[in-house]
């Protein structure tokens, strides 16, 4: 009986120890879960205070920098466009633009004006076309003078405009003389410097595209490689001299 009693007592103690151990385990698990819940709650709370703030700020910064770059590019493009389309100034501001003063290349009457847009009728070609430069009607073989100081840059024969000569001037300007006679004065050649009013050619009738017109000098001018109206570079007295009847 004693042996049986001892065995029952040993079993009871084991059960008591098992309950104590389980109690400890449950307590530890509960504490662990509580710790996890507290940690997760703290993380969520911190995120809700400033959600993705660094990303937003960086995005805004990139957008501002992109806008500034686009504005800068547009400004440069506008400046370049204005520079290309800007019309060179006339005789009134020749000094400030570095251009020389221009005189009439030939004595005569203005018969055709410069117009790069409006097409005019060509009696020779029997069609309409734009007219770059001006025509000054005069006698055949009339002397043609350099309109300003410069250097002869080119002498050539054009299929339509006949014998031609170009003179380079200061201010990136070039005067062009067309429908000339076949014979040039002595000493006139490419690379030769000429003075304003110096004889450089004679009026001919060599321009096939204008052969039906009366003898005249076809006179063109460019500034910075852009065709301009020569009349805008003469003073008032000069204009009166070629527009009077």
C-alpha positions in Angstrom: 0.0 0.0 0.0 2.9 2.3 0.9 4.4 1.7 -2.5 1.1 2.5 -4.3 0.7 5.7 -2.3 4.2 6.9 -3.2 3.5 6.3 -6.8 0.3 8.4 -6.7 2.1 11.2 -4.9 4.9 11.2 -7.6 2.3 11.4 -10.4 0.6 14.3 -8.7 3.8 16.2 -8.4 4.6 15.6 -12.0 1.2 17.0 -13.0 1.8 20.0 -10.9 5.2 20.6 -12.5 3.6 20.3 -16.0 1.0 22.9 -15.2 3.6 25.3 -13.9 5.7 24.8 -17.0 2.7 25.4 -19.3 1.9 28.5 -17.4 5.4 29.9 -17.9 5.2 29.1 -21.7 1.8 30.8 -22.1 3.1 33.8 -20.2 6.2 34.0 -22.4 4.1 33.7 -25.6 1.7 36.4 -24.4 4.6 38.8 -23.6 6.1 38.1 -27.1 2.8 38.8 -28.8 2.4 42.0 -26.9 5.9 43.1 -27.8 5.2 42.4 -31.5 2.0 44.3 -31.4 3.7 47.3 -29.7 6.5 47.3 -32.3 4.1 47.1 -35.3 1.9 49.9 -33.8 4.9 52.1 -33.4 6.1 51.5 -37.0 2.7 52.3 -38.4 2.4 55.4 -36.3 5.8 56.7 -37.5 4.9 56.1 -41.2 1.6 57.9 -40.9 3.3 61.0 -39.6 5.3 61.6 -42.8 4.3 59.2 -45.6 6.8 59.0 -48.5 8.0 62.6 -47.8 11.5 62.1 -49.2 10.1 60.7 -52.4 7.7 63.6 -52.9 10.3 66.2 -52.2 12.7 64.6 -54.6 10.0 64.4 -57.3 9.1 68.0 -56.8 12.8 69.0 -57.0 13.2 67.0 -60.3 10.1 68.6 -61.7 11.3 72.2 -60.9 14.7 71.5 -62.4 13.1 70.1 -65.5 10.9 73.1 -65.9 13.9 75.5 -65.5 15.8 73.5 -68.1 12.8 73.7 -70.6 12.5 77.4 -70.0 16.2 77.9 -70.6 16.0 75.9 -73.8 13.0 77.8 -75.0 14.7 81.1 -74.3 17.8 80.1 -76.3 15.7 78.9 -79.2 13.7 82.2 -79.2 16.9 84.2 -79.2 18.3 82.2 -82.1 15.1 82.5 -84.0 15.0 86.3 -83.5 18.6 86.5 -84.5 18.0 84.6 -87.8 14.8 86.5 -88.7 16.0 90.0 -87.6 16.1 92.4 -90.5 19.4 94.2 -90.9 19.2 97.9 -90.3 19.2 100.5 -93.1 21.5 103.4 -93.8 20.4 105.4 -90.8 22.3 103.0 -88.5 25.1 102.0 -90.7 27.7 103.4 -88.4 26.5 101.5 -85.4 26.2 98.2 -87.3 29.6 98.5 -88.9 28.3 99.0 -92.4 29.8 101.6 -94.7 28.0 104.5 -96.4 26.6 103.6 -99.8 26.4 105.6 -103.0 24.7 105.0 -106.3 26.5 102.4 -108.4 25.2 104.0 -111.6 23.2 107.0 -112.7 19.7 106.3 -113.9 16.1 105.7 -113.0 14.7 103.0 -110.7 12.5 100.7 -112.7 12.2 97.5 -110.5 12.3 97.3 -106.7 13.4 94.5 -104.4 10.6 92.1 -103.4 11.4 88.6 -102.1 7.7 87.7 -101.7 5.6 89.3 -104.3 6.0 87.8 -107.8 6.2 90.3 -110.7 5.8 89.6 -114.4 9.0 89.0 -116.4 8.6 90.1 -120.0 11.6 88.0 -121.0 10.6 84.8 -119.3 6.9 85.5 -119.8 6.1 84.4 -116.3 5.9 85.7 -112.7 8.9 85.5 -110.3 10.3 87.3 -107.3 12.8 90.0 -107.8 15.8 90.2 -105.5 17.6 93.5 -105.8 16.8 96.6 -107.8 17.0 97.6 -111.5 18.4 101.0 -112.4 17.7 101.8 -116.0 20.5 103.7 -117.9 22.3 103.6 -121.2 24.2 100.5 -122.3 28.0 100.8 -121.6 27.2 103.3 -118.8 29.9 103.2 -116.1 29.3 101.2 -113.0 31.0 102.3 -109.8 31.7 100.5 -106.5 28.9 101.5 -104.1 31.3 101.5 -101.1 34.9 100.7 -100.1 35.6 97.0 -100.2 37.3 94.1 -102.0 36.2 92.3 -105.1 35.3 88.8 -103.9 34.0 87.2 -107.1 33.6 87.7 -110.8 31.5 85.2 -112.7 29.1 84.5 -115.6 25.6 83.5 -114.6 23.4 81.6 -117.0 20.4 83.9 -116.4 21.9 87.1 -115.1 24.9 87.4 -117.4 28.2 88.9 -116.3 28.3 89.5 -112.6 30.7 91.0 -110.0 30.5 91.0 -106.1 32.3 93.3 -103.7 32.7 92.5 -100.0 32.4 95.4 -97.5 32.6 95.8 -93.7 29.7 94.8 -91.6 29.5 91.4 -93.4 27.9 93.1 -96.3 28.2 92.3 -100.0 27.1 94.3 -103.0 26.4 92.4 -106.3 26.4 93.9 -109.8 24.7 92.0 -112.6 23.8 92.4 -116.3 27.3 93.9 -116.9 29.3 94.3 -120.1 31.7 91.6 -121.0 34.8 93.8 -120.7 36.1 95.0 -117.3 38.2 98.0 -116.6 42.0 97.4 -116.3 43.1 96.2 -112.9 39.6 94.9 -111.9 40.0 91.3 -110.7 39.1 89.0 -107.8 40.9 90.0 -104.6 41.5 93.6 -105.6 40.5 96.3 -103.2 38.3 99.1 -104.5 37.2 102.5 -103.3 33.7 104.0 -103.2 33.0 105.5 -106.5 35.7 103.6 -108.4 34.9 102.4 -111.9 34.5 98.6 -111.7 32.4 97.7 -114.8 29.9 98.9 -117.4 26.2 98.2 -118.0 25.6 95.5 -120.5 22.7 93.5 -121.8 23.9 90.1 -120.8 21.1 88.9 -118.4 19.1 86.5 -120.4 16.3 86.6 -117.9 16.0 90.4 -118.3 17.0 90.8 -122.0 13.6 92.2 -122.9 14.0 95.1 -120.5 15.8 98.3 -121.3 19.5 98.5 -120.6 19.9 98.6 -116.8 22.1 97.6 -113.9 20.7 94.8 -111.7 22.0 95.7 -108.2 21.7 93.3 -105.2 22.9 93.5 -101.6 23.3 91.0 -98.8 24.0 91.4 -95.0 25.1 88.4 -93.1 24.2 86.3 -96.1 20.6 87.6 -96.1 19.2 89.4 -99.2 18.2 92.9 -98.2 16.6 95.9 -100.0 19.4 98.1 -101.3 17.1 101.1 -101.2 17.1 101.0 -97.4 20.8 101.6 -97.4 20.8 104.8 -99.4 20.2 108.3 -97.9 17.2 110.4 -99.0 19.1 112.5 -101.6 20.4 109.3 -103.3 16.9 107.9 -103.4 15.5 111.1 -105.0 18.3 110.9 -107.6 17.1 107.5 -109.0 13.3 107.8 -108.5 12.8 111.1 -110.2 11.3 111.1 -113.8 
